[in-house]
Amino acid sequence: MLACVNRHEFEGMRLDGYDFSYTNLCEAKLQGIHLERANFHQAILAGTNLSYAHLEGANFCRTDLYKTQFRNACLKGANLQGVQLAMTDFTGADLSGCKVYGLSAWDLELTGAKQENLIVKYRPVGSNEEEVVVESVDLAAFMYLTLTNRNISRIVEAASRKWVLILGRFTEGKDILEKIADALKQRQFIPIKFDFDRPEHRDLIETIILLAGMSAFVIAEISNPRSTPLELQAIASNYGVPIFPIMKRGSEPFGMFSGLRKFRWVFPPLEYDSADDLIRRLPNEVIAPALQETQRLAEAKRSAETS
C-alpha cells in the first residue's frame, strides 16, 4: 500500500521497469519521476500526480486513472488498454504510439497533447488479430465502432433520436440559445450548439448539413440572421429533418424564408416575448410537433423504400 506517498520519498530515484501491479498509489505525488517500462497493471492511480514523469513503454492495462495528472508527461508507446480515464489531465503530454483498445474515456483534458499513431489492436470474432491507427484517445472507442459496418446504422439511429442542432448567433443571442440547450437536456435530448470550430476538412455548410442530417430536429434563432438563411436552405433542400425557426416577437423573417416553406418539414416561425415565454412553450409547440413530424417522415421514407 503506497497511497498518498509524497514526491520527496522517490526524489532522485529511477524506478524504470518496476512492478507496481495491483498497487494503491492513490493521490501519490510522483512528478518528474522516471518510470519507463514500469508495470501498473490494475493499479490504482486515482488522483496521482505524474506530471513531467517519464512513462515511456509503461503498462497501464486496466489501471484506474480517475483524475490522474499527466501534465507534460511522456507516455510514448505506453499500454493504455482497458484503462479507466475520467477527468484525466493529459495537458501537453506525449501519447504517441500508445495502445488504446478497450479504454474508457470521459471528460479528458487533452490541450496540447501529442496524439499520433494511437494503436487499436483487436480480434474480430473468428478472425486474426487486426490493427487500426487513430489520432485521438477520447475518440478511439467511437472510431472502433465504425470498423464494423453494422454499427454505423446504430450510431446514426442513436444520434437521430437524441441530437438537436441549435443554430443562431452565439454572440448577441447566446443567452436564449443556452437556455434552449438546458431545456432540451432536461428532456433527455443532446443539444448540438454550433458554436465550435469547424473541422479542418469540412467547411461551415458541409459541417452543418452533416450534423443536421443526424439530428432529430433543428432549432434556428432567426431574429437577427446572417449566415442562417444559407444554412437553413442547405439543410431543408438536402434532408427531411424538422426545422423550427424561432424569433423575438416583432422581428421579420429573412427574405428567402417564404421559399423554405415549400418544404413541409420547415415550420412557421415561433414568435416569443422572452426567454421564459419560449422555454414554457418549447415542449408543446416545438418538441411535440417535431417528434410527430419525425415519425411522419420516417414512415414516408419506409413506404418509399418498399414501393
C-alpha positions as CSV (number, residue, x, y, z in Angstrom):
1,M,0.0,0.0,0.0
2,L,1.7,3.2,-1.2
3,A,-1.3,5.5,-1.1
4,C,-0.7,9.3,-0.7
5,V,3.1,8.9,-0.8
6,N,5.0,12.2,-1.2
7,R,7.2,13.2,-4.1
8,H,10.4,13.5,-2.0
9,E,10.2,9.9,-1.0
10,F,11.1,8.9,-4.5
11,E,13.1,12.0,-5.5
12,G,16.3,11.2,-7.4
13,M,15.3,7.6,-7.8
14,R,14.9,5.8,-11.1
15,L,12.2,3.1,-11.0
16,D,12.4,2.0,-14.6
17,G,10.8,-1.4,-15.1
18,Y,9.5,-1.7,-11.5
19,D,6.3,-3.8,-10.9
20,F,3.5,-1.8,-9.3
21,S,0.7,-4.1,-10.5
22,Y,-2.3,-4.1,-8.1
23,T,-0.6,-1.3,-6.0
24,N,-2.6,1.5,-4.5
25,L,-0.8,4.8,-5.4
26,C,-3.9,6.9,-5.0
27,E,-3.0,10.7,-4.8
28,A,0.7,10.0,-4.7
29,K,2.9,12.9,-5.8
30,L,5.3,11.5,-8.4
31,Q,6.1,14.5,-10.6
32,G,9.1,14.1,-12.9
33,I,9.9,10.5,-11.8
34,H,11.4,8.0,-14.2
35,L,9.1,5.0,-14.6
36,E,10.0,3.8,-18.1
37,R,8.5,0.4,-18.8
38,A,7.1,0.2,-15.3
39,N,4.1,-2.2,-14.8
40,F,0.9,-0.6,-13.3
41,H,-1.4,-3.5,-14.3
42,Q,-4.7,-3.0,-12.4
43,A,-3.0,-0.5,-10.1
44,I,-5.0,2.4,-8.5
45,L,-3.6,5.8,-9.6
46,A,-6.7,7.9,-9.0
47,G,-5.7,11.5,-8.3
48,T,-1.9,10.7,-8.6
49,N,0.3,13.5,-9.9
50,L,2.6,12.1,-12.6
51,S,3.2,15.5,-14.3
52,Y,6.5,15.6,-16.2
53,A,7.0,11.9,-15.5
54,H,8.9,9.6,-17.9
55,L,6.5,6.7,-18.6
56,E,7.7,5.5,-22.0
57,G,6.5,2.0,-22.6
58,A,4.8,1.7,-19.2
59,N,2.0,-0.9,-18.8
60,F,-1.3,0.7,-17.5
61,C,-3.5,-2.2,-18.6
62,R,-6.8,-1.9,-16.7
63,T,-5.4,0.8,-14.4
64,D,-7.7,3.3,-12.5
65,L,-6.6,6.7,-13.8
66,Y,-9.5,8.8,-12.4
67,K,-8.4,12.4,-12.1
68,T,-4.7,11.4,-12.6
69,Q,-2.4,14.2,-13.7
70,F,-0.1,13.5,-16.7
71,R,0.6,17.2,-17.5
72,N,3.6,17.3,-19.8
73,A,4.4,13.6,-19.1
74,C,5.9,11.3,-21.7
75,L,3.9,8.1,-22.3
76,K,5.2,7.2,-25.7
77,G,4.4,3.6,-26.5
78,A,2.6,3.0,-23.2
79,N,-0.1,0.4,-22.9
80,L,-3.4,2.1,-22.2
81,Q,-5.6,-1.0,-23.0
82,G,-8.6,-1.2,-20.7
83,V,-7.7,1.8,-18.6
84,Q,-10.3,3.9,-16.8
85,L,-9.9,7.5,-17.9
86,A,-12.2,10.1,-16.3
87,M,-11.3,13.7,-15.8
88,T,-7.7,12.6,-16.5
89,D,-5.4,15.5,-17.3
90,F,-3.1,14.9,-20.4
91,T,-2.3,18.6,-21.0
92,G,0.9,18.8,-23.0
93,A,1.5,15.0,-22.7
94,D,3.1,12.8,-25.4
95,L,0.7,9.9,-26.1
96,S,2.2,8.9,-29.4
97,G,2.2,5.2,-30.2
98,C,0.1,4.2,-27.2
99,K,-2.1,1.1,-27.3
100,V,-5.7,2.2,-26.6
101,Y,-8.0,-0.8,-27.3
102,G,-10.8,-1.1,-24.7
103,L,-10.1,2.1,-22.7
104,S,-12.9,4.1,-21.2
105,A,-12.5,7.9,-21.7
106,W,-14.7,10.6,-20.2
107,D,-14.1,14.3,-19.8
108,L,-10.4,14.3,-20.6
109,E,-8.2,17.3,-20.7
110,L,-6.1,17.0,-23.9
111,T,-5.0,20.5,-24.6
112,G,-1.6,20.5,-26.4
113,A,-1.3,16.7,-26.1
114,K,0.5,14.8,-28.8
115,Q,-1.7,12.1,-30.1
116,E,-0.1,10.3,-33.0
117,N,-0.4,6.7,-34.2
118,L,-2.6,5.5,-31.4
119,I,-2.9,1.8,-31.9
120,V,-6.1,-0.2,-31.6
121,K,-5.4,-3.9,-31.8
122,Y,-8.4,-6.1,-31.8
123,R,-9.5,-9.6,-32.8
124,P,-12.8,-9.8,-34.7
125,V,-14.9,-13.0,-33.9
126,G,-13.5,-15.8,-36.0
127,S,-10.7,-13.7,-37.5
128,N,-7.0,-13.0,-36.9
129,E,-5.8,-10.0,-34.9
130,E,-6.1,-6.7,-36.8
131,E,-4.8,-3.2,-36.1
132,V,-6.0,0.3,-36.9
133,V,-4.4,3.6,-36.1
134,V,-6.4,6.5,-34.6
135,E,-5.5,10.1,-33.7
136,S,-7.4,10.8,-30.5
137,V,-7.7,9.0,-27.2
138,D,-11.2,10.2,-26.5
139,L,-12.5,9.2,-29.9
140,A,-10.8,5.8,-30.1
141,A,-13.9,3.9,-29.0
142,F,-16.1,5.8,-31.4
143,M,-13.8,5.1,-34.3
144,Y,-13.6,1.4,-33.3
145,L,-17.4,1.2,-33.5
146,T,-17.3,2.3,-37.2
147,L,-14.9,-0.5,-38.1
148,T,-17.8,-2.9,-38.2
149,N,-20.3,-1.5,-40.8
150,R,-23.3,-2.9,-38.9
151,N,-22.6,-0.4,-36.1
152,I,-22.8,2.7,-38.4
153,S,-26.6,2.4,-38.7
154,R,-26.8,2.1,-34.9
155,I,-24.7,5.3,-34.5
156,V,-26.9,7.2,-36.9
157,E,-30.1,5.9,-35.4
158,A,-29.0,6.8,-31.9
159,A,-28.0,10.3,-32.9
160,S,-31.2,10.9,-34.8
161,R,-33.2,10.1,-31.7
162,K,-31.2,12.3,-29.3
163,W,-29.4,15.1,-31.1
164,V,-31.0,18.5,-31.6
165,L,-29.0,21.0,-33.7
166,I,-29.2,24.6,-32.5
167,L,-28.4,27.4,-34.9
168,G,-28.2,31.1,-34.3
169,R,-25.8,33.9,-33.3
170,F,-23.8,32.8,-30.3
171,T,-22.7,36.4,-29.7
172,E,-25.8,38.6,-29.3
173,G,-28.3,35.8,-28.8
174,K,-26.2,33.4,-26.8
175,D,-28.4,33.5,-23.6
176,I,-31.5,32.3,-25.3
177,L,-29.7,29.5,-27.1
178,E,-28.1,28.4,-23.9
179,K,-31.5,28.2,-22.2
180,I,-32.9,26.2,-25.1
181,A,-30.0,23.8,-24.7
182,D,-30.6,23.4,-21.0
183,A,-34.3,22.8,-21.6
184,L,-33.6,20.1,-24.1
185,K,-31.2,18.4,-21.7
186,Q,-33.9,18.2,-19.1
187,R,-36.0,16.2,-21.7
188,Q,-33.1,13.8,-22.4
189,F,-32.0,15.3,-25.7
190,I,-28.4,16.2,-26.6
191,P,-28.2,19.8,-27.8
192,I,-25.6,20.4,-30.5
193,K,-24.8,24.1,-30.4
194,F,-23.0,25.2,-33.5
195,D,-20.5,27.5,-31.6
196,F,-17.4,25.3,-32.1
197,D,-14.5,25.5,-34.6
198,R,-15.4,23.8,-37.9
199,P,-13.5,20.6,-38.7
200,E,-10.3,21.0,-40.7
201,H,-11.6,19.1,-43.7
202,R,-15.1,20.4,-43.9
203,D,-16.4,23.9,-44.5
204,L,-19.2,25.6,-42.5
205,I,-22.1,24.5,-44.6
206,E,-20.8,20.9,-45.0
207,T,-20.4,20.6,-41.3
208,I,-23.9,21.9,-40.6
209,I,-25.5,19.7,-43.2
210,L,-23.8,16.6,-41.7
211,L,-25.0,17.5,-38.2
212,A,-28.5,18.3,-39.3
213,G,-28.8,15.0,-41.2
214,M,-28.0,13.1,-38.0
215,S,-30.3,15.2,-35.7
216,A,-33.9,14.6,-34.5
217,F,-34.7,18.2,-35.4
218,V,-33.2,21.6,-35.8
219,I,-34.0,24.8,-33.9
220,A,-32.8,28.1,-35.6
221,E,-32.9,31.5,-34.0
222,I,-33.6,33.9,-36.9
223,S,-34.3,37.2,-35.1
224,N,-31.1,38.7,-36.5
225,P,-29.8,36.3,-39.1
226,R,-26.6,36.5,-41.1
227,S,-25.5,33.1,-42.4
228,T,-28.6,31.3,-41.0
229,P,-30.5,31.7,-44.3
230,L,-27.9,29.8,-46.2
231,E,-27.6,27.2,-43.5
232,L,-31.4,26.5,-43.5
233,Q,-31.6,26.5,-47.2
234,A,-28.9,23.8,-47.4
235,I,-30.5,21.7,-44.6
236,A,-34.1,21.9,-45.9
237,S,-33.2,21.1,-49.5
238,N,-30.9,18.1,-48.6
239,Y,-32.6,16.5,-45.7
240,G,-36.1,15.8,-44.5
241,V,-35.5,16.9,-40.9
242,P,-37.9,19.1,-38.9
243,I,-36.7,22.7,-38.8
244,F,-38.2,25.1,-36.2
245,P,-37.3,28.7,-36.7
246,I,-37.8,30.9,-33.6
247,M,-37.6,34.7,-33.4
248,K,-38.3,37.6,-31.0
249,R,-41.8,39.0,-31.4
250,G,-41.7,42.0,-33.7
251,S,-38.9,40.6,-35.8
252,E,-39.3,39.8,-39.5
253,P,-38.2,36.6,-41.2
254,F,-35.4,36.9,-43.6
255,G,-36.4,37.5,-47.2
256,M,-35.9,34.0,-48.6
257,F,-37.7,32.3,-45.7
258,S,-41.0,32.1,-47.6
259,G,-39.3,29.9,-50.2
260,L,-38.3,27.4,-47.5
261,R,-41.9,26.9,-46.5
262,K,-42.4,24.8,-49.6
263,F,-40.7,22.0,-47.6
264,R,-43.3,20.5,-45.3
265,W,-40.7,19.9,-42.6
266,V,-39.9,23.6,-42.3
267,F,-42.3,25.0,-39.7
268,P,-43.6,28.6,-39.5
269,P,-41.6,30.8,-37.1
270,L,-42.4,30.6,-33.5
271,E,-42.5,34.2,-32.0
272,Y,-41.6,34.6,-28.4
273,D,-41.8,37.5,-26.0
274,S,-39.0,36.4,-23.6
275,A,-36.7,33.5,-22.8
276,D,-39.2,32.3,-20.1
277,D,-42.0,32.5,-22.6
278,L,-40.1,30.4,-25.2
279,I,-39.0,27.8,-22.7
280,R,-42.5,27.4,-21.4
281,R,-43.8,26.8,-24.9
282,L,-41.0,24.7,-26.1
283,P,-42.4,21.2,-25.1
284,N,-45.8,21.6,-26.7
285,E,-45.0,24.0,-29.6
286,V,-41.6,22.7,-30.7
287,I,-40.6,19.3,-29.3
288,A,-44.0,17.6,-29.6
289,P,-44.6,18.6,-33.2
290,A,-41.0,17.9,-34.1
291,L,-41.3,14.3,-32.9
292,Q,-44.6,13.9,-34.8
293,E,-43.0,15.2,-38.0
294,T,-40.0,12.9,-37.4
295,Q,-42.4,9.9,-37.2
296,R,-44.2,11.0,-40.3
297,L,-41.0,11.4,-42.3
298,A,-39.7,8.0,-41.1
299,E,-42.9,6.3,-42.2
300,A,-42.9,8.1,-45.6
301,K,-39.3,7.0,-46.2
302,R,-40.0,3.4,-45.3
303,S,-43.0,3.5,-47.6
304,A,-40.9,4.9,-50.5
305,E,-38.3,2.1,-49.9
306,T,-40.8,-0.7,-50.1
307,S,-42.8,0.7,-53.1
